[in-house]
Amino acid sequence: MKRSRPLIFAVLGGLVLLVCLAALVSGAYRVPAGEVFRLLFFPLSPGSGSAATVVLDIRLPRLFTALLVGLGLSVSGTVFQGLFRNPLVEPYILGVSSGAAFGAALSIVLSAAVFPLHLTSFACGMGAMALALLAAGRRGTLPIVNLILAGVVINSLFSAGLSFLKLTAGARELRELTFWLMGGLYVADRHTAGLLAVQVLPAALVIWSQGWKLNVLSAGEEEALTLGLRVKFLRGLLMILAAYVTSLCVAAVGIVAWVGLMMPHIARMLIGPDHRVLIPASALLGAGFLTLCDTLARTVTGGEIPVSIITAFLGAPYLLFLIRTNRRVGFAG
């Protein structure tokens, strides 16, 4: 497995580049691959015209947004699965995504000037995760079945809150909220991509730097204590960072489920449980997968399908596959 890791990363990187090229070429206004390369490396050359507007001002920011959101959700899912040692755990199941969505919706309905979107999204996402952990904990233990059931309850609670916000929203806010909740990258622009880049990437790098410690935590709390790790602090730090990244992604593009569940699990089957390599592999898979889904969402029909529909069509069968086969994967590095 270790000898094949460079090859796996090379293949994953090549696939991501191919998906990126397809995203820049495909669409209602088709741009030849040669023209895309010319615009990327010589954007000020004469004769660019409308192709430059489509590629540089519309598709490129959307591409970066898809890459960053896919990366962020996958890395967050890897953290949660590693901490709880279960491939079925991810931000959506734990209630983090629905809590962050409620916070962002609250900002939309009550004015972002009073309630900053990213702040309320992060605060509600953290609140949802805290409620799930409190509800699932029992005498110092955290049974995974209890955690998943608590996540279902928390999701239901915040979904009810979202429904209430829809009822109280004005016509403009309701329209904005409805489109946003379906999850999609049609709102992506340079500002969105820039904000994600300066927040998601540093957080993901910090998580990656803690990969070996996450290996130890995945092996068991007693072993981590034996090695002198501050278990509670480290677990709290990783959970906060994962919830923060999830909240940023949800605030940017709405709820996009399944990415944080599928990609870490596939990466673990490809490259093994060592989080030092699992985290970047999961990030590459997530970035490429969401970019592919977004490209399909805007090209398979005459209009645009919310990307969450594409991820659900692919993710639900995969979850059934996991349940049906009862696959077990290692979590210790």
C-alpha positions in Angstrom: 0.0 0.0 0.0 2.8 2.5 0.9 4.6 1.9 -2.4 1.4 2.6 -4.4 0.6 5.8 -2.5 2.5 8.2 -4.9 0.8 6.5 -7.8 -2.6 6.9 -6.2 -2.0 10.6 -5.5 -0.7 11.1 -9.1 -3.9 9.5 -10.5 -6.1 11.5 -8.1 -4.4 14.7 -9.1 -4.7 13.9 -12.8 -8.4 13.1 -12.4 -9.0 16.4 -10.6 -7.2 18.3 -13.4 -9.3 16.6 -16.0 -12.5 17.4 -14.1 -11.4 21.0 -13.8 -10.8 21.2 -17.5 -14.2 19.7 -18.2 -15.8 22.3 -15.9 -14.2 25.2 -17.7 -15.0 23.8 -21.2 -18.6 22.6 -20.6 -21.8 24.6 -20.5 -24.4 26.3 -22.6 -21.6 28.4 -24.1 -18.9 25.8 -25.1 -15.3 26.9 -25.1 -12.6 24.8 -26.8 -9.9 23.4 -24.5 -7.2 25.3 -26.4 -9.1 28.6 -25.9 -9.4 27.8 -22.2 -5.6 27.3 -21.9 -5.0 30.5 -23.8 -7.3 32.5 -21.5 -5.8 31.0 -18.3 -2.2 31.7 -19.3 -2.6 34.8 -21.6 -5.8 36.5 -20.3 -4.9 39.8 -21.9 -4.4 38.5 -25.4 -6.5 40.1 -28.1 -9.6 38.4 -29.4 -10.8 37.0 -26.0 -14.3 38.6 -26.1 -17.2 36.8 -24.5 -15.2 33.6 -24.0 -13.0 35.4 -21.5 -16.1 36.7 -19.6 -17.5 33.2 -19.5 -14.3 31.4 -18.4 -12.6 34.0 -16.2 -15.5 35.8 -14.6 -18.1 33.0 -14.3 -16.7 29.5 -14.6 -13.3 30.0 -12.9 -14.7 31.4 -9.6 -17.3 28.7 -9.6 -14.7 26.1 -10.2 -12.6 27.3 -7.3 -15.7 27.4 -5.1 -16.6 23.8 -5.9 -13.0 22.7 -5.3 -12.8 24.4 -1.9 -16.3 23.3 -0.7 -15.6 19.7 -1.8 -12.2 19.8 -0.1 -13.6 21.3 3.1 -16.6 18.9 3.5 -14.3 15.9 2.8 -11.7 17.0 5.3 -14.4 17.7 7.9 -15.9 14.2 7.3 -12.5 12.6 7.7 -12.0 14.3 11.1 -15.4 13.2 12.4 -15.0 9.7 11.1 -11.6 9.4 12.6 -12.6 10.8 16.0 -15.7 8.6 16.3 -14.1 5.6 14.5 -17.1 5.1 12.3 -17.5 5.5 8.5 -21.1 6.6 8.8 -20.4 9.8 10.7 -20.2 13.0 8.8 -21.2 16.7 9.4 -24.7 16.3 8.1 -25.5 13.2 10.2 -24.2 14.9 13.3 -26.4 17.9 12.8 -23.6 20.4 12.1 -24.8 21.1 8.5 -28.4 21.6 9.5 -27.4 23.8 12.4 -25.1 25.9 10.1 -27.9 26.1 7.6 -30.3 27.4 10.2 -27.8 30.0 11.3 -27.2 31.2 7.7 -31.0 31.3 7.1 -31.4 33.3 10.2 -28.9 35.8 8.9 -30.7 36.0 5.5 -34.1 36.6 7.1 -33.1 39.0 9.9 -30.5 40.9 7.8 -26.8 40.1 7.6 -25.9 43.5 8.9 -27.2 42.6 12.3 -26.4 38.9 12.2 -23.3 38.2 10.1 -23.9 35.1 8.0 -20.6 33.3 8.6 -20.8 34.0 12.3 -24.3 32.8 12.9 -23.7 29.8 10.6 -20.7 28.8 12.7 -22.4 29.5 16.0 -25.5 27.4 15.2 -23.3 24.6 13.7 -21.3 24.4 16.9 -24.5 24.5 18.9 -26.0 21.6 16.9 -22.9 19.5 17.4 -22.8 20.3 21.2 -26.5 19.3 21.5 -25.9 16.0 19.7 -22.9 15.2 21.9 -24.8 16.1 25.1 -27.8 14.0 24.1 -25.7 11.0 23.0 -23.3 11.0 26.0 -23.9 8.5 28.8 -21.8 8.1 31.9 -18.7 9.4 30.2 -19.1 7.2 27.1 -20.3 8.2 23.6 -22.1 5.2 22.0 -22.0 5.7 18.2 -25.7 4.5 17.8 -26.8 7.1 20.3 -24.7 9.8 18.5 -26.3 9.0 15.1 -29.8 9.0 16.6 -29.1 12.3 18.4 -27.9 13.7 15.1 -31.2 12.7 13.5 -33.2 14.4 16.3 -31.0 17.6 16.0 -31.5 17.6 12.2 -35.2 17.4 12.7 -35.1 20.2 15.3 -33.2 22.6 13.1 -35.3 21.6 10.0 -38.3 22.7 12.0 -36.5 26.0 12.8 -35.9 26.5 9.0 -39.5 25.9 8.3 -40.5 28.5 10.8 -38.1 31.0 9.2 -39.7 30.3 5.8 -43.1 31.2 7.3 -41.9 34.5 8.7 -39.7 35.6 5.8 -40.7 38.3 3.4 -41.1 37.5 -0.3 -37.5 38.5 -1.3 -36.0 36.7 1.7 -38.1 33.6 1.1 -37.0 33.4 -2.6 -33.4 33.8 -1.6 -33.7 31.3 1.2 -35.5 28.6 -0.9 -32.8 28.7 -3.7 -30.0 28.8 -1.2 -31.3 25.8 0.9 -31.4 23.5 -2.2 -27.6 23.8 -2.3 -25.9 25.1 -5.4 -22.9 26.9 -6.7 -24.8 29.3 -9.0 -24.1 32.1 -6.4 -20.4 31.6 -6.6 -18.3 34.6 -7.6 -14.7 35.8 -7.0 -15.7 37.2 -3.5 -17.1 33.8 -2.4 -14.1 31.9 -3.7 -11.7 34.3 -2.1 -13.4 34.1 1.3 -13.3 30.3 1.2 -9.7 30.2 0.1 -8.4 32.4 3.0 -10.5 30.5 5.6 -11.0 26.9 4.5 -7.4 26.2 3.3 -5.6 27.4 6.5 -8.1 25.4 8.6 -7.6 22.3 6.4 -3.8 22.7 6.7 -4.0 22.8 10.5 -6.1 19.7 10.5 -3.6 18.0 8.2 -0.7 19.0 10.5 -2.5 17.1 13.3 -2.9 13.9 11.2 -0.5 11.8 13.3 -2.3 12.8 16.5 -5.6 11.9 14.9 -4.1 8.5 14.2 -3.4 8.1 17.9 -6.9 9.3 18.9 -8.4 6.8 16.4 -6.4 4.0 18.0 -8.0 4.7 21.4 -8.0 7.3 24.2 -5.8 5.2 26.5 -3.0 5.0 24.0 -3.2 8.8 23.4 -2.9 9.5 27.1 0.0 7.1 27.3 1.8 9.2 24.6 1.2 12.4 26.5 -1.4 13.9 24.3 -4.0 16.3 25.7 -6.9 14.2 24.5 -9.8 16.6 25.4 -8.0 19.6 24.1 -7.0 17.9 20.8 -10.5 16.4 20.3 -12.1 19.7 20.9 -9.7 21.6 18.6 -10.3 19.1 15.7 -14.1 19.2 16.2 -14.2 23.0 16.3 -12.0 23.2 13.1 -14.2 20.6 11.3 -17.4 22.4 12.4 -15.9 25.7 11.3 -15.0 24.5 7.9 -18.4 22.8 7.5 -20.2 26.1 8.5 -18.2 28.1 6.0 -19.1 25.7 3.2 -22.8 25.7 4.1 -22.8 29.5 4.4 -21.3 29.7 0.9 -23.4 27.3 -1.1 -26.1 25.8 1.1 -26.5 22.2 2.3 -24.5 19.7 0.1 -24.9 16.4 1.8 -23.0 13.0 1.3 -19.7 14.5 0.2 -18.3 14.3 3.8 -19.5 10.8 4.2 -18.5 9.2 0.9 -15.2 10.7 0.1 -13.3 9.9 3.3 -14.5 6.3 3.2 -13.5 5.9 -0.4 -10.1 7.5 0.3 -9.6 5.1 3.3 -10.3 2.1 1.1 -7.8 3.4 -1.5 -4.9 4.6 0.7 -5.4 3.2 4.2 -6.2 4.7 7.6 -3.1 6.8 8.1 -4.6 10.3 8.4 -1.3 11.9 7.3 -2.1 10.7 3.8 -5.8 10.1 4.2 -6.6 13.8 4.7 -5.0 15.0 1.5 -6.4 12.0 -0.4 -9.9 12.7 0.9 -9.4 16.4 0.0 -8.5 15.6 -3.6 -11.4 13.2 -3.9 -13.9 15.7 -2.5 -12.7 18.6 -4.6 -12.9 16.5 -7.8 -16.2 14.9 -6.9 -18.1 18.1 -6.1 -16.6 19.8 -9.2 -17.9 16.9 -11.3 -21.3 17.0 -9.7 -21.6 20.8 -10.3 -20.6 20.4 -13.9 -23.3 17.7 -14.3 -25.8 20.0 -12.5 -25.5 22.7 -15.0 -25.1 20.7 -18.2 -27.4 17.6 -18.1 -30.5 19.7 -18.7 -31.3 23.0 -20.3 -31.5 24.7 -16.9 -29.6 24.1 -13.7 -30.2 21.3 -11.2 -29.2 22.0 -7.5 -26.0 20.2 -6.9 -27.4 18.6 -3.8 -29.7 16.5 -6.0 -26.8 15.1 -7.9 -24.8 14.3 -4.7 -27.9 12.7 -3.2 -28.5 10.5 -6.3 -24.9 9.2 -5.9 -24.7 9.2 -2.1 -27.9 7.4 -1.1 -27.0 4.2 -3.1 -23.5 4.3 -1.6 -24.8 4.5 1.9 -27.1 1.5 1.1 -24.0 -0.3 -0.2 -22.2 0.4 3.1 -25.1 -0.9 5.2 -25.7 -3.9 3.0 -22.1 -5.1 2.9 -21.4 -4.0 6.5 -17.9 -3.0 5.4 -15.4 -2.5 8.2 -12.3 -0.3 7.7 -9.5 0.4 10.1 -9.1 3.7 11.9 -5.7 3.3 13.5 -2.6 4.5 11.7 
